[in-house]
Amino acid sequence: MSTIPPLNALLDLPLVNLPSGKGPLSGKTLAVKDIFDVAGMVTGCGNPQKASESPAATTTAPAVQSLLDAGAHFIGKTQTDEFAFSLMGQNAHFAHPVNPAAPDRVTGGSSSGSVSAVAGGLATIAVGSDTGGSIRAPASFCGLTGLRTSHGRISLEGAAPLAHSLDTFGWFARDIALYETIGEVVLGPDSHDFNLTRPLFIPLLEHLLMGEAEDAAYRKMYASVCAHLGQARSARQPTASMDDLYLCFREVQGFEVWSAYGPWISKKDRDLGPGVKERFEYSSRINRETYQAQMRRRELFRSELSDLLRDDGVMILPTVPGAAPLANTPFEDLQAYRERMLHLLCLSPLSGFPQITIPLGEVHGAPFGISLLGPKGSDRALIRLGRTILDASNKAS
C-alpha cells in the first residue's frame, strides 16, 4: 500500500491562538506565508539566520487580520522560498513542499508552502504574495486559481518586502466560489463596474510556450476562453521587446531587493541557497542610474498597456511556458525555465495591473493554467470572469 509523502507545507513551529470573528469565512482554515507578521510568531522569511535574529511580531498584518475577522481560523505558517526571491519552491534550508497535483514536479514559489497546503487539503485558504509570479506560477503548477492583485490595492503593512514597487498580496483556495468570497473580503469593491468584453492577445507571448504539447494544450484552453469572450484580436507589440521588459523587471526588482536586504546580507555570510545567493549578488551591482532609466522604460510600457486595455480590454496569455518542471531537474535547467517563465510573468508586475490564472488545462499529465490580464483596479471583475469561464468549462466536461 503506497503512502502519501508529507507535503512539507506548514512550518514546524509552536502554534499561537489567534481569535477569529464571524463572517463569510467562518469554518475555513487559514495558513499564512512566512513573510507576513502573525502576532506572537517570528517572521522568518525562509532564512534561518533571519528567523533567529528577529523578534516575534506584536501585531498581525492587516490583510491577514481581515481574513481572521471574517471568520477564518489560523492553523499555521507556510514555507516560503528564501526571502521570497525564487519561483521554484525549493528552499535549500528546508525539505521542499510537495506538489499534490503532480508529486514528481515542483510546486513553484515563492508561495510554495501556501499552494501545497491548499492543493493538498491541509488548509482551505492560504495567504501568499506575488512580486514576479509567486501566486500565478504556483497556482498554474498545482492546478489552482491565482490572482496577482493590482499593485497597492491591498495593504502590505506587516509583510517583509522584496521589491516595494512590485510586491502584492495574494491567496489560494481550491474552490473558485470561495476564491471570489475572499476577494470580497480583502479587495472591497472595484473602483467602477469594469465590463471586460474585448479580448486581446499578443502573438509573441505564445512563442514562449515550451513545445508542441504545450501549444496544443494552450490552444484548447484558449478556445474555452474565446467561447465565452468571443474571438480575440491581435494586439500591437509593446515598444520594448520582451527581452527588454524582462531586463527591466530584473533591474527594478534587483535594485529594490538590495535596498531592502543589502545591509543585512553584507554584515556576514548568510548561507544563502543556490540561485538566491547569485540573484542577490546580481542585485548588488545595479546602480540608481540604471534603476531610474528602467523605471522610465516601465512607465512607457504601463502607459502603452493602459491605452491598449482601456476599461474593457482583457489580455489572454499563457501563465507559464508549460507544466511545472520535474523536481529533479538540474539546477541550470531550472534557471533557464525561470527566465523563460519571467518573460511571461513580468507584464503584470511592470504595469501594476491585475492578472488571474485559471486551471483550465493540463500537459504531460500535470496542471497548466491560462491567464487573463485586465486594467488596473479590475481585480473583482477578473475573478468574476474567471469563475464564469471555469464554470462553463466544467459544465461542458
Secondary structure, DSSP 8 states (H G I E B T S, - for coil): ---------B------------STTTT-EEEEETTB--TTSB--TT-HHHHHHS-B-SS--HHHHHHHHTT-EEEEEE--SGGG--SS---TTS-----TTSTTB---SSSHHHHHHHHTTS-SEEEEEESSSTTHHHHHHHT--EEE--TTSS--TTB--S-TTT-EEEEEESSHHHHHHHHHHHH-S-SS-----EEEE-HHHHTTS-SHHHHHHHHHHHHHHHHHH---EE----SS-HHHHHHHHHHHHHHHHHHHHHHHHHTS-----TTHHHHHHHHHT--HHHHHHHHHHHHHHHHHHHHHHTTTEEEEEESSSSS--BTT--HHHHHHHHHHHHHHHTHHHHHT--EEEEEEEEETTEEEEEEEE--TT-HHHHHHHHHHHHHHHHHH-
